[in-house]
């Protein structure tokens, strides 16, 4: 299994001139430090692919042992194209995580224990305008997933799993996305 971390974006809303993955938490560690620590509890860091773009040299300097794929078009593309770059040479199951997500390590364990089908991790709390929202169909499967969902049940938190059997089809969907689409499309 590979774990993809999407950390290519500009992080414009932060106004910090650093990738969101490099934002320091209260303990002084970056979000990426925290993610890698949690990933290391379930698998080797050698299984991580870090998709970078904005300030990729700074990230490489801070994390030289983590395999990077660079999205040089980070200013004109969104997460669908960054994810496609990250998984283009992968033909096995993946977990992919947004580079700005702080999560409890148990979420990864739950994915590992239940990985018989594709999964999107969700939070059922009230959500705002910027979040990726979801609704379910009658079989408790995701029916719609986007920022524009009305009457949502909660938000997708940016931690996802794709089975090996679905990976090629998933790549095909990402290829069809426009440059500014989020991977949820």
N, C-alpha and C positions, 0 to 999 in steps of 0.2 A: 504494500500500500504506500502511496505517496501522499504527502500533505503539502498543499499549495497555500502559500500566504500571499495575498494580494496587497502589495504596498507600493504601487506605482504612482498613485495620485498626488496632486498638488496640495491637498488639504486646505483649500482656499478659505473655508469658513473658520479655520483655526487662527488665521492671521499670525502664524508663527514662523513661516518660511522654512519649515521642516516637514518631512513626511509624517503623517499621523502615527505611523508605527514607531517613530522615534520620540514621541511625546513621553515625558517622564511622569511616572506615577508618584504618589506621595512618598513611597519608600525609596525613591531615587532611581529605580529601574525603569527602563522604557517599556512601552506596551509590547514591543517585540521580544524583549527579554522575558517578560512574563509568559508570552505565548510559547516561546521556545522551551522554557522551563516546564510548562504543562505538557507540551508535546513529548519532551524527553522522558516523561513518566510513563508513556505508553509505547513509544517506539524510538528508534535511533534518529538523531538529528540529521543523519545522512539521508533520511527519507524525505527531507524538507526541500521544497523548491520555492524560493522567494522571488516573486515577480516584482521587480522594481522599475523605476522610471525617473521620477523627480528625485534629484540628489542621490542617484544610484551609487555614485562613487563614495559618498559619505556612508551609505549603508554598507557597502563592501568593505570600507575601512573599519567599521565597527564590528562587522560580522564576516570576517574573511573566510571562515570555514563553511558557511552556508551557501549551497548552490544557488546562484542567481540566474534568472532569465530577465533580460532588460526589455521593457517596452519603450522604445525610443519615441514612439508616437503618443506618449502619456498625456501631452497637452491637448490632443485632438481626439483621443479615444477614451472609452470608459471601461468598466469592469469586464464586460463581455469579451472585449478584444485582449485585455490583459490576461484573463483566465485562459483564453484560447492559446496565447503565446506560452503560458505556463504548462499547459497539458498537451501541446502539439506532438511531443515525442513520447508520451506516456500511453501505455495500453493496459494499465492495471487500475484497480479501484483507487479512488481518491477521496480525501477530505479536503475541502477548500474553505479557507477562512479569510474574512476581511482583515486587513492589517491594523484596523483600529478597534478590534473587539477584545475586550478583557473578559475572560471566561473562567469558570471553575473547571478544574481538570476532570471532574466527574462527567461532564458533557461528552468528552472524547471517549471515556469508558463506556458510556451508554451507547454511543454510535458503534463502537467495536463489538459490543455484545449483541446488537440488533441489526447487523449489516446485511440482511437478506434482501433489502430493497433500498431504493434511493430515498434520501431523507433531507429534510430542511429543518433546522432547529428553530423553534419559535418561542416567543414570549407572549403570553395571553393578557398582558397588561394593556391599559389604555395607551394609544399611540398618537404621536403628533403628525404633522404634515410631511416631514422629511423622511420618516421611516418607510421601509418596504413592508407593506401590509398584506394580509392574506385572508381568504375565505375558503371554506371547505365545500365539497360536494356532498351528496347524500351518503357516500361511502367513507367519509372522513379523509378523503384525499384532497390535496390542494387543488382548488378550482381556479383561483385567480391569485396572482402575486405581483404587486407593483406598488408604486407610491400613490397611485390614483384609485386604489380599491375603496369602495364605499361600504360602510357597515362592516368593517373588518373585525376579525376575532382577536387580532394582535399583530405582532410584527415578526418578520423573519430576522433573526439576530446575526446572520452572516457566518454561520457554521453549517456546512452542507456535506453530504456524502453521495457519491455516485458509484454504482456497482461497476465491476469490470465489463459485464455484459452490455451495459448501456453507454460506456465511455465513447465509442465511435459515433453513436447516434447523437450524443451530447455535443461532441465536437462539431458535428454537422449543424446543429441548432445554433451554436455560437458563431459559426462561419456566416450564417444567414443574418445575424444581428447587424444593425447599423453601427457605425463607429461610436456613437454617443449612447448606445444602449447599455443598461446594466445587465449583468449575467442572468438576473431573474427573468428577463424577457424570454 
